[in-house]
Structure formats: C-alpha cells, structure tokens
Amino acid sequence: MSHHEQPDGTREHPWNLETAPGTAHYQMWRDAAGDPPALVCQVGSTQLKYDLRCIEDLHAMLKQNGGWMPLGAADEQKDAAPGTVEAWGRAADNPVGGWYGLRKGYRGRFGMYLPPLLEALGLAELTHEARNNQMRAR
C-alpha cells in the first residue's frame, strides 16, 4: 500500500477535504452497509452522517438551479437561511423529505461539509472566500 493511493471514499482511503474557506480539515467516506447507506464525515473527534444519496441529489438540484447558490452552513439547532444549500439539505420538499443528516443533534452543517466533497468529485465549483461561499454544478 503506497501513500499515493487515490482516495476512493472508503474508510481505508477516505476523501481528505477542507471547508470552503480552508479553515478546517475533515475526512469523508461511504458506509454502504448502513440503513440507509451513509456518508460519514469525521471532523476531529466528531462524527456526522448524511444519507449517501445526498451527493447525487445535491448535484441534481444544483444543475436544475443553474447558477450560484450560497452554502449557508448552520448547526442543526440553528435555522438555515432560505435559498441556501443548508436550507435545501433539511427542507421538507427535498428528495428525502427533510434532513439528509442522520445523527440526531448533528444533522446540520450540510452546507459546510458537502460542497467540498462535490468539488473534489468534479461535480461542482466552489468559491473559497473567508465567508459567504457559494457553489454551482459543474
């Protein structure tokens, strides 16, 4: 096993990512055995989980949206600003009918941790400002 192995989104070779402003590093990997299959997000000692279909669903929504969309990352306990990626990630009218986040108390931050993954996968473009970042489909 060399260190130059490409991340493939498994627990052994997770995606190494950083938030849009570049201020925090984290890892993500697929847990296909979950019910539902999950996207695991490890940030320091904190683990968040999202429904794995969120990658395709978010990409499809961004394509439909066409333009740039603000990320609007927020904790589960805080309201998400309307029209943001965060708001869509918990909206009653999204494809899963609510939260993509699977871990109670840690279901938010969708707009923080999902956009850099889509960028890494070549599915989206992302701005990298100190704050108020946006994304659009590739």
Residue pairs with C-beta under 8 A, 6 or more apart in sequence:
5 13
6 13
7 13
7 14
7 15
7 16
9 15
9 28
9 29
9 30
10 29
10 30
11 29
11 31
11 40
13 29
14 27
14 28
14 29
14 42
15 27
15 28
15 29
15 117
15 120
16 25
16 27
17 25
17 26
17 27
17 28
17 113
17 116
17 117
17 120
18 24
18 25
18 26
18 116
19 26
19 112
19 113
19 116
20 71
20 112
20 115
20 116
20 126
20 127
20 128
20 129
20 133
21 128
21 129
21 130
21 131
21 133
22 128
24 43
26 41
26 42
26 43
26 44
26 113
27 41
27 42
28 39
28 40
28 41
28 42
28 113
28 117
29 39
29 40
30 37
30 38
30 39
30 40
30 52
31 37
31 38
31 39
31 40
31 49
31 52
32 52
34 49
34 52
34 102
36 51
36 52
36 53
36 102
37 51
37 52
37 53
38 49
38 50
38 51
38 52
38 102
39 49
39 50
39 51
39 52
39 54
39 55
39 117
40 47
40 48
40 49
41 47
41 48
41 49
41 50
41 113
43 113
46 106
47 103
47 106
48 101
48 103
48 106
48 107
48 109
48 113
49 101
49 102
49 103
49 106
50 89
50 100
50 101
50 102
50 110
50 113
50 114
51 96
51 100
51 102
53 95
53 96
54 89
54 96
54 100
54 110
54 114
55 114
55 117
55 118
55 121
55 123
57 94
57 95
57 96
57 100
58 85
58 88
58 89
58 114
58 118
59 118
59 123
59 124
59 137
61 88
61 94
62 69
62 118
62 124
62 135
62 136
62 137
63 137
65 136
65 137
66 136
66 137
67 136
68 127
68 134
68 135
68 136
69 83
69 84
69 85
69 134
69 135
69 136
70 81
70 83
70 84
70 85
70 111
70 132
70 133
70 134
71 84
71 85
71 86
71 111
71 112
71 115
71 133
71 134
71 135
72 80
72 81
72 83
72 84
72 85
72 86
72 87
72 111
73 85
73 86
73 108
73 109
73 110
73 111
73 112
73 113
74 80
74 81
74 86
74 108
74 109
74 111
75 108
75 109
76 99
76 101
76 105
76 106
76 107
76 108
76 109
77 108
78 108
80 86
80 87
80 89
80 90
80 108
80 111
81 87
84 111
85 110
85 111
85 114
85 115
85 135
86 108
86 109
86 110
86 111
86 112
88 94
89 99
89 100
89 101
89 110
89 111
89 114
90 98
90 99
90 100
90 101
90 107
90 108
90 110
91 98
92 98
94 100
99 107
100 107
100 110
101 107
101 108
101 109
101 110
115 124
115 126
115 133
115 135
116 126
118 124
118 126
118 135
119 125
119 126
119 135
122 138
123 137
123 138
124 135
124 136
124 137
124 138
125 135
125 136
125 137
125 138
126 133
126 134
126 135
127 133
127 134
127 135
